[in-house]
Amino acid sequence: MRQRPNILILCTDQQRTDTLGCYGNPIVSTPNIDGLAEQGVLFENAFVQSPVCSPSRGSFLTGRYPRTTGLRQNGQIMPPTEKPISRLLADAGYVAGLVGKFHLAPGAPEIATDTEPRIDDGFCEFNWAQAPSDLWGMNSDYTRFLSDRGLEYRTTPHEWSPWVQNGMPENSTEAAWCATRATAFISKHASRDAPWFFMANIFAPHHPFDPPPSFLAPYLDRLEDIPMPDAMDDDLSRKPVYQQTDSEGAYGQVKGFIGGFGRHQMSTLDHKMVKAAYWAMCEHVDRQVGRILDALNETGQAENTLVVFMSDHGEMMGDHNIYLKGPYFYDPLIRVPLIVRFPGKFVPGRFGGLFELVHLAPTLLEATGQQPHPGMQGRSVHDWLRDRDVPFEGDQSIYCEYYNAMPYHVGPAAQLTMLRTETHKIVVDHAHDDGELYDLVSDPLEMNNLWLDPDALPQKAELLTQLTHRMAFTSDPLPPRLSEW
């Protein structure tokens, strides 16, 4: 009987693919993640099923689409009937642990104290922090980690830009805390018989943009090398209203949020400083990923540990004059890094086809010798990862959902769906009878909205039909059919 592998998921928050050397960034230094990519499988076109945290996380952890899980929005609690992969693996004898953000339920002070409300998620070690700051973290494990060292979370505005903060020292960040807890878990379970499953959910490079000063400092001498955002001359009057609103200030109409990052508020220096801070946070994350991977090597567990590096969604980072995230589906927001390494088992290489993250959970289950849960809508690609002669060309299309995922206050609740193929993308704004249609071959930056173009009507009709089919097949396969009648 073969030894069951350990599984380690390293999941960052709000990280674009173009923040890593292995995805083509020539400036950011990410040697540890790049090394993981060289040894594993790098998915060049991996896409989330929602551009917002909770719906995306609920989806890839269950192998189900956001509408199916019932976790369609930030601020909801995942229904207790859902089975995240941590629960399924725990039922199969795995020891499950987590550090960092989970976000399958609200992490707000009025709901949570020491941790977010939890369903039966299977974790026996649960070191939780919704975010680094006390505003969201409350009495989190990260807060206690700092307190034990006589510290508290503090940032100060950077003198060059109000949109950038001087963050915590390198060894005191939330990312460093995640690495410390992860390495302790890996070391503790090195000599035990039971296999383990561990998630290190690092909050960075999610805003606020507050890297350790030591990581930001090298960028301050080379700001001229940092490019401005893409598509800044996009005419957003031809796009759904949410984009126009957020270009004036991210989350500008979300109740209780002080907006910022508006196109009329930021200078060229501000844009470059924010990107420098974001990239510096990614470099710091890479350093912490290196610590975790070193622990696998030092304890002799690397060969029997399946490692996944990923993010829950991307970040607009000023593209189309929008920062952060919201009810839109530009590639920088929904395309994420995905690297899978399993030494001696998965054939290394790069895969350029379309790939939905809903396939991750069934793939990991099969790697442990189990069949996918009957409620899963994604499909396992385990056999293809082991043998490239197994046919797999990727997904024919990518499907994403936004069902009032954040409390947006521009007219009716934001309800949007998206379908993306290799060559085209269509977005339907169901609340305003509006939408977007792009030819990704001639318009890769998604600037020329063909939604109302009469010449694009045949393509629009075809894509709307495909989108309708995808929506139909997100219906829940549970409960299972027990008989014909």
C-alpha positions as CSV (number, residue, x, y, z in Angstrom):
1,M,0.0,0.0,0.0
2,R,1.5,3.3,-1.1
3,Q,2.1,6.0,1.5
4,R,-0.5,8.8,1.3
5,P,1.0,12.2,0.6
6,N,0.9,15.2,2.8
7,I,-0.7,18.2,1.2
8,L,0.5,21.8,1.7
9,I,-1.5,24.7,0.3
10,L,0.2,28.1,0.2
11,C,-2.6,30.6,-0.6
12,T,-1.9,34.3,-0.8
13,D,-4.6,37.0,-1.0
14,Q,-5.2,39.3,-4.0
15,Q,-2.0,38.4,-5.9
16,R,-1.7,38.8,-9.7
17,T,0.2,36.5,-11.8
18,D,2.5,39.2,-13.1
19,T,4.1,39.6,-9.6
20,L,6.3,36.6,-10.0
21,G,9.4,35.9,-12.0
22,C,8.1,32.6,-13.2
23,Y,5.2,34.4,-14.8
24,G,7.5,36.8,-16.6
25,N,8.1,39.7,-14.2
26,P,11.7,40.9,-14.8
27,I,11.9,43.1,-11.7
28,V,10.4,41.3,-8.8
29,S,12.7,38.8,-7.1
30,T,10.8,35.6,-6.2
31,P,13.4,32.8,-6.2
32,N,11.6,30.4,-3.9
33,I,8.3,30.4,-5.8
34,D,10.2,30.4,-9.1
35,G,12.1,27.3,-7.9
36,L,8.8,25.7,-7.0
37,A,7.6,26.4,-10.5
38,E,10.7,24.8,-12.1
39,Q,10.1,21.7,-10.1
40,G,6.4,21.5,-10.6
41,V,3.5,22.3,-12.9
42,L,2.9,26.0,-13.6
43,F,-0.6,26.8,-14.9
44,E,-0.3,29.9,-17.1
45,N,-4.1,30.5,-17.3
46,A,-5.7,29.5,-14.0
47,F,-8.8,31.4,-13.2
48,V,-10.9,31.8,-10.0
49,Q,-14.7,31.4,-10.0
50,S,-15.3,34.8,-8.3
51,P,-13.2,38.0,-8.1
52,V,-14.0,38.3,-4.3
53,C,-12.5,36.5,-1.3
54,S,-15.2,34.4,0.3
55,P,-17.0,33.1,-2.8
56,S,-13.7,32.2,-4.4
57,R,-12.3,30.4,-1.3
58,G,-15.5,28.5,-0.8
59,S,-15.4,27.4,-4.4
60,F,-11.9,26.0,-4.7
61,L,-12.0,24.4,-1.2
62,T,-15.2,22.5,-2.1
63,G,-14.8,22.0,-5.9
64,R,-18.2,23.7,-6.3
65,Y,-19.3,27.0,-7.8
66,P,-20.1,29.9,-5.5
67,R,-23.9,29.9,-6.2
68,T,-23.9,26.1,-5.5
69,T,-22.0,26.4,-2.2
70,G,-24.4,29.1,-1.0
71,L,-21.3,31.3,-0.1
72,R,-22.0,33.9,-2.8
73,Q,-20.9,36.9,-0.8
74,N,-18.4,38.2,1.7
75,G,-20.1,38.4,5.0
76,Q,-22.0,35.2,4.7
77,I,-21.4,32.0,6.6
78,M,-20.9,28.9,4.5
79,P,-23.8,26.5,5.0
80,P,-22.9,23.7,7.4
81,T,-23.8,21.1,4.8
82,E,-20.8,22.0,2.7
83,K,-17.7,19.8,2.8
84,P,-14.4,21.6,2.3
85,I,-11.5,19.4,1.4
86,S,-10.1,19.8,4.9
87,R,-13.2,18.0,6.3
88,L,-13.0,15.3,3.6
89,L,-9.3,14.7,4.3
90,A,-9.8,14.7,8.1
91,D,-12.5,12.0,7.6
92,A,-9.9,10.0,5.7
93,G,-7.4,10.1,8.6
94,Y,-5.5,13.3,7.8
95,V,-4.4,15.7,10.4
96,A,-5.6,19.1,9.2
97,G,-4.1,22.5,10.2
98,L,-4.5,26.1,9.1
99,V,-2.8,29.4,9.7
100,G,-4.0,32.8,8.5
101,K,-7.1,33.8,6.8
102,F,-10.0,31.4,6.1
103,H,-12.9,33.6,5.3
104,L,-15.7,31.1,4.9
105,A,-17.6,33.3,7.3
106,P,-17.5,36.9,8.5
107,G,-14.4,37.9,10.4
108,A,-16.0,41.1,11.6
109,P,-15.9,42.2,15.3
110,E,-19.7,42.1,15.7
111,I,-19.7,38.5,14.6
112,A,-16.3,37.1,15.8
113,T,-14.0,37.4,18.7
114,D,-11.1,35.0,18.6
115,T,-12.0,33.4,15.3
116,E,-14.6,33.5,12.6
117,P,-17.7,31.3,13.0
118,R,-16.8,27.8,11.8
119,I,-18.7,25.0,10.2
120,D,-17.4,21.4,10.6
121,D,-14.2,22.2,8.6
122,G,-12.0,19.3,9.9
123,F,-9.2,21.5,11.2
124,C,-7.7,20.4,14.5
125,E,-5.2,23.2,14.5
126,F,-6.7,26.6,13.6
127,N,-4.4,29.6,13.9
128,W,-6.7,32.3,12.6
129,A,-6.4,36.0,11.7
130,Q,-8.8,37.6,9.2
131,A,-6.3,40.4,8.6
132,P,-3.2,41.8,10.3
133,S,-4.9,44.9,11.8
134,D,-6.9,45.0,15.0
135,L,-9.8,46.3,13.0
136,W,-10.4,42.9,11.4
137,G,-8.0,40.6,13.3
138,M,-9.4,41.4,16.8
139,N,-8.1,39.0,19.3
140,S,-6.6,36.8,16.6
141,D,-3.7,34.4,16.9
142,Y,-1.6,36.9,15.1
143,T,-2.4,39.6,17.6
144,R,-1.5,37.2,20.4
145,F,1.8,36.3,18.5
146,L,2.7,40.0,18.5
147,S,1.6,40.5,22.1
148,D,3.8,37.6,23.3
149,R,6.8,39.5,21.8
150,G,5.8,42.8,23.4
151,L,4.6,44.2,20.0
152,E,1.4,45.5,18.4
153,Y,0.5,45.9,14.8
154,R,1.4,49.4,13.6
155,T,1.9,51.1,10.3
156,T,2.7,54.7,9.4
157,P,2.0,56.5,6.1
158,H,5.0,56.7,3.8
159,E,6.3,60.2,3.3
160,W,6.3,59.8,-0.5
161,S,2.7,58.7,-1.0
162,P,-0.4,58.5,1.3
163,W,-1.5,55.3,-0.4
164,V,1.5,53.4,0.9
165,Q,2.3,52.4,4.5
166,N,5.5,51.6,6.3
167,G,4.7,48.1,7.5
168,M,5.9,45.9,10.3
169,P,9.5,44.6,10.5
170,E,10.2,41.6,8.4
171,N,10.1,39.1,11.2
172,S,6.8,40.4,12.7
173,T,4.5,40.6,9.7
174,E,1.4,38.5,9.3
175,A,3.2,36.6,6.6
176,A,6.1,35.8,8.9
177,W,3.7,34.6,11.6
178,C,2.1,32.3,9.0
179,A,5.5,30.9,8.1
180,T,6.4,30.4,11.8
181,R,3.2,28.5,12.5
182,A,3.5,26.5,9.3
183,T,7.1,25.4,10.0
184,A,6.1,24.4,13.5
185,F,3.3,22.2,12.2
186,I,5.5,20.6,9.6
187,S,8.2,19.8,12.2
188,K,5.7,18.5,14.8
189,H,4.2,16.0,12.3
190,A,7.4,14.9,10.6
191,S,7.7,11.7,12.7
192,R,4.0,10.9,13.1
193,D,2.2,8.2,11.1
194,A,-0.8,10.1,10.0
195,P,-0.5,12.2,6.8
196,W,-1.3,15.9,7.2
197,F,-3.1,18.6,5.3
198,F,-2.0,22.2,6.0
199,M,-3.1,25.6,4.6
200,A,-1.0,28.7,5.0
201,N,-3.3,31.5,4.0
202,I,-1.1,34.6,3.9
203,F,-2.9,37.9,3.8
204,A,-0.3,39.7,1.7
205,P,-0.2,41.2,-0.8
206,H,-3.8,42.3,-0.1
207,H,-4.2,46.0,0.7
208,P,-3.3,48.0,2.7
209,F,0.0,48.2,0.8
210,D,2.3,48.0,3.8
211,P,5.5,46.0,3.1
212,P,8.3,45.8,5.6
213,P,10.5,48.9,5.0
214,S,13.5,46.8,4.3
215,F,11.7,45.2,1.3
216,L,10.3,48.5,-0.1
217,A,13.6,50.4,0.2
218,P,15.3,48.9,-2.8
219,Y,12.4,49.9,-5.1
220,L,12.7,53.5,-4.1
221,D,15.9,53.8,-6.0
222,R,14.4,52.4,-9.2
223,L,10.9,53.9,-9.4
224,E,11.6,54.8,-13.0
225,D,11.7,51.1,-13.9
226,I,8.2,50.5,-12.5
227,P,5.6,50.7,-15.3
228,M,2.4,52.6,-15.0
229,P,-0.9,50.7,-14.9
230,D,-2.3,49.4,-18.2
231,A,-5.3,50.7,-20.0
232,M,-5.4,54.0,-18.1
233,D,-7.0,55.7,-21.1
234,D,-9.9,53.3,-21.2
235,D,-13.3,55.0,-21.7
236,L,-15.2,53.6,-18.7
237,S,-18.4,55.4,-19.8
238,R,-18.8,52.4,-22.2
239,K,-18.5,50.0,-19.3
240,P,-20.9,49.0,-16.4
241,V,-21.5,51.6,-13.8
242,Y,-19.5,49.9,-11.1
243,Q,-16.3,50.4,-12.9
244,Q,-17.0,54.1,-13.4
245,T,-17.7,54.5,-9.7
246,D,-14.7,52.6,-8.5
247,S,-12.4,54.5,-10.8
248,E,-13.3,57.5,-8.7
249,G,-12.3,55.7,-5.5
250,A,-12.0,52.0,-4.7
251,Y,-15.0,50.6,-2.9
252,G,-16.3,54.2,-3.1
253,Q,-19.9,53.3,-2.5
254,V,-19.5,50.5,0.0
255,K,-21.0,51.4,3.4
256,G,-18.5,52.1,6.1
257,F,-15.4,52.0,3.8
258,I,-13.4,55.2,3.3
259,G,-12.7,55.1,-0.4
260,G,-9.4,55.8,-2.0
261,F,-7.2,55.1,-5.0
262,G,-9.2,57.4,-7.2
263,R,-8.0,58.3,-10.6
264,H,-8.3,62.1,-9.9
265,Q,-6.5,61.7,-6.6
266,M,-3.3,59.8,-7.5
267,S,-0.2,61.2,-9.2
268,T,2.3,59.3,-11.3
269,L,4.5,58.9,-8.2
270,D,1.5,57.5,-6.3
271,H,0.9,54.9,-8.9
272,K,4.5,53.8,-9.0
273,M,4.8,53.8,-5.2
274,V,1.7,51.6,-4.8
275,K,3.0,49.1,-7.4
276,A,6.4,49.2,-5.7
277,A,4.8,48.4,-2.3
278,Y,2.7,45.6,-3.8
279,W,5.7,44.0,-5.4
280,A,7.7,44.4,-2.2
281,M,5.0,42.6,-0.4
282,C,5.2,39.8,-3.0
283,E,9.0,39.5,-2.4
284,H,8.4,39.3,1.3
285,V,5.8,36.5,0.7
286,D,8.4,34.7,-1.3
287,R,10.9,34.9,1.5
288,Q,8.3,33.3,3.9
289,V,7.4,30.6,1.3
290,G,11.1,29.8,1.3
291,R,11.1,29.3,5.0
292,I,8.2,26.8,4.7
293,L,9.7,24.9,1.9
294,D,13.0,24.7,3.8
295,A,11.1,23.1,6.7
296,L,9.8,20.4,4.3
297,N,13.4,19.7,3.2
298,E,14.9,19.8,6.6
299,T,12.4,17.3,8.0
300,G,12.7,14.9,5.1
301,Q,9.1,15.4,4.0
302,A,9.5,17.2,0.7
303,E,9.4,14.1,-1.5
304,N,6.0,13.0,0.0
305,T,4.4,16.4,0.1
306,L,2.1,17.7,-2.6
307,V,2.6,21.5,-2.6
308,V,0.2,24.0,-4.1
309,F,1.0,27.7,-4.5
310,M,-2.0,29.9,-5.4
311,S,-4.0,33.0,-4.7
312,D,-7.8,33.5,-4.1
313,H,-8.1,36.3,-6.8
314,G,-6.0,39.0,-8.4
315,E,-5.8,42.8,-8.0
316,M,-6.6,45.6,-10.5
317,M,-3.5,47.6,-9.4
318,G,-4.6,50.7,-11.4
319,D,-5.4,48.9,-14.6
320,H,-8.4,50.6,-16.3
321,N,-8.0,53.3,-13.5
322,I,-9.3,50.8,-10.9
323,Y,-7.6,49.5,-7.8
324,L,-8.4,46.5,-5.5
325,K,-11.4,44.4,-6.7
326,G,-15.1,44.6,-7.3
327,P,-17.9,43.5,-9.7
328,Y,-15.8,43.2,-12.8
329,F,-13.9,40.4,-14.5
330,Y,-10.7,41.7,-16.1
331,D,-8.0,39.1,-16.4
332,P,-5.7,40.7,-13.9
333,L,-8.5,40.2,-11.3
334,I,-9.6,36.7,-12.1
335,R,-6.3,35.1,-13.4
336,V,-4.1,33.8,-10.6
337,P,-0.9,32.0,-10.1
338,L,-1.2,28.3,-9.7
339,I,1.8,26.0,-9.2
340,V,1.5,22.3,-8.2
341,R,4.6,20.3,-7.2
342,F,4.7,16.6,-6.3
343,P,8.2,15.2,-6.7
344,G,8.5,12.0,-8.7
345,K,4.7,11.9,-9.2
346,F,3.6,14.9,-11.2
347,V,5.5,15.6,-14.5
348,P,7.0,19.2,-14.3
349,G,6.2,21.7,-17.0
350,R,4.0,24.6,-18.0
351,F,0.4,24.3,-19.1
352,G,-1.1,27.1,-21.2
353,G,-4.7,25.9,-21.5
354,L,-7.6,27.4,-19.5
355,F,-8.0,26.0,-16.1
356,E,-10.7,26.7,-13.4
357,L,-9.7,26.4,-9.8
358,V,-12.9,24.4,-9.1
359,H,-10.9,21.4,-10.3
360,L,-8.3,21.7,-7.5
361,A,-10.2,20.0,-4.7
362,P,-11.1,16.8,-6.7
363,T,-7.5,16.6,-8.0
364,L,-6.1,16.7,-4.5
365,L,-8.6,14.1,-3.2
366,E,-7.6,11.7,-6.0
367,A,-3.9,12.3,-5.2
368,T,-4.7,10.9,-1.7
369,G,-6.4,7.8,-3.2
370,Q,-10.0,9.0,-2.7
371,Q,-12.8,9.6,-5.2
372,P,-14.2,13.1,-5.5
373,H,-17.1,13.9,-3.3
374,P,-20.4,13.5,-5.1
375,G,-21.2,17.2,-4.7
376,M,-18.1,18.3,-6.5
377,Q,-18.6,20.0,-9.9
378,G,-14.9,20.3,-10.8
379,R,-13.1,17.4,-12.2
380,S,-9.8,15.8,-11.2
381,V,-6.8,16.2,-13.5
382,H,-4.7,13.9,-11.3
383,D,-4.0,11.3,-14.0
384,W,-2.9,14.0,-16.5
385,L,-0.5,15.5,-13.9
386,R,1.1,12.1,-13.6
387,D,1.1,11.1,-17.2
388,R,1.1,13.7,-20.1
389,D,-0.1,11.0,-22.5
390,V,-3.5,11.3,-20.7
391,P,-5.6,13.6,-22.9
392,F,-6.3,17.1,-21.4
393,E,-6.5,20.3,-23.4
394,G,-7.9,22.4,-20.6
395,D,-11.3,24.0,-20.1
396,Q,-13.3,25.2,-23.1
397,S,-14.4,28.2,-21.1
398,I,-14.0,29.9,-17.8
399,Y,-17.1,30.7,-15.7
400,C,-17.2,33.4,-13.0
401,E,-20.0,34.7,-10.8
402,Y,-20.6,37.9,-8.8
403,Y,-23.8,37.7,-6.8
404,N,-23.8,40.8,-4.6
405,A,-20.5,39.6,-3.4
406,M,-19.7,42.8,-1.6
407,P,-22.3,45.3,-0.2
408,Y,-22.2,47.6,-3.2
409,H,-24.5,50.6,-3.1
410,V,-24.9,51.8,-6.7
411,G,-28.5,51.1,-7.6
412,P,-29.7,47.5,-7.4
413,A,-27.5,44.8,-6.0
414,A,-24.6,43.9,-8.3
415,Q,-25.4,40.6,-10.1
416,L,-23.0,39.7,-12.9
417,T,-21.8,36.6,-14.6
418,M,-18.9,36.0,-17.0
419,L,-17.8,33.5,-19.6
420,R,-14.2,33.6,-21.1
421,T,-12.9,31.4,-23.9
422,E,-9.4,31.4,-25.4
423,T,-10.5,34.2,-27.8
424,H,-13.4,36.1,-26.3
425,K,-15.0,37.3,-23.0
426,I,-18.6,38.2,-22.2
427,V,-19.9,39.8,-19.0
428,V,-23.6,40.3,-18.3
429,D,-24.6,42.9,-15.7
430,H,-28.0,41.4,-14.9
431,A,-28.9,44.3,-12.6
432,H,-28.7,47.0,-15.4
433,D,-29.3,45.1,-18.6
434,D,-25.8,45.9,-19.6
435,G,-22.6,44.1,-20.3
436,E,-19.2,43.7,-21.9
437,L,-17.9,41.8,-24.9
438,Y,-14.2,41.6,-25.8
439,D,-12.2,40.1,-28.6
440,L,-9.2,39.0,-26.6
441,V,-7.1,38.3,-29.7
442,S,-7.2,41.9,-31.1
443,D,-7.9,43.6,-27.7
444,P,-6.0,41.7,-24.9
445,L,-6.3,44.6,-22.5
446,E,-10.1,44.5,-22.8
447,M,-10.6,48.1,-23.7
448,N,-13.0,48.0,-26.7
449,N,-16.4,46.9,-25.4
450,L,-18.3,45.4,-28.3
451,W,-21.5,44.8,-26.3
452,L,-23.5,47.3,-28.4
453,D,-21.6,46.8,-31.7
454,P,-24.0,45.5,-34.3
455,D,-21.2,43.7,-36.1
456,A,-20.5,41.7,-33.0
457,L,-24.1,40.4,-32.7
458,P,-23.4,36.8,-33.9
459,Q,-20.4,36.4,-31.5
460,K,-22.5,37.9,-28.7
461,A,-25.3,35.5,-29.3
462,E,-23.0,32.5,-29.4
463,L,-21.3,33.6,-26.1
464,L,-24.6,34.3,-24.4
465,T,-25.7,30.8,-25.3
466,Q,-22.5,29.3,-23.9
467,L,-22.9,31.4,-20.7
468,T,-26.5,30.2,-20.3
469,H,-25.3,26.6,-20.6
470,R,-22.6,27.1,-18.0
471,M,-25.1,28.7,-15.6
472,A,-27.4,25.8,-16.0
473,F,-24.7,23.3,-15.1
474,T,-23.9,25.1,-11.8
475,S,-27.1,23.6,-10.4
476,D,-26.3,21.5,-7.3
477,P,-25.7,17.8,-8.0
478,L,-26.8,17.1,-4.4
479,P,-28.8,15.4,-3.0
480,P,-27.9,12.4,-5.2
481,R,-30.6,10.6,-7.2
482,L,-31.5,7.4,-5.3
483,S,-33.7,5.7,-7.9
484,E,-35.4,6.4,-11.3
485,W,-38.7,7.5,-9.7
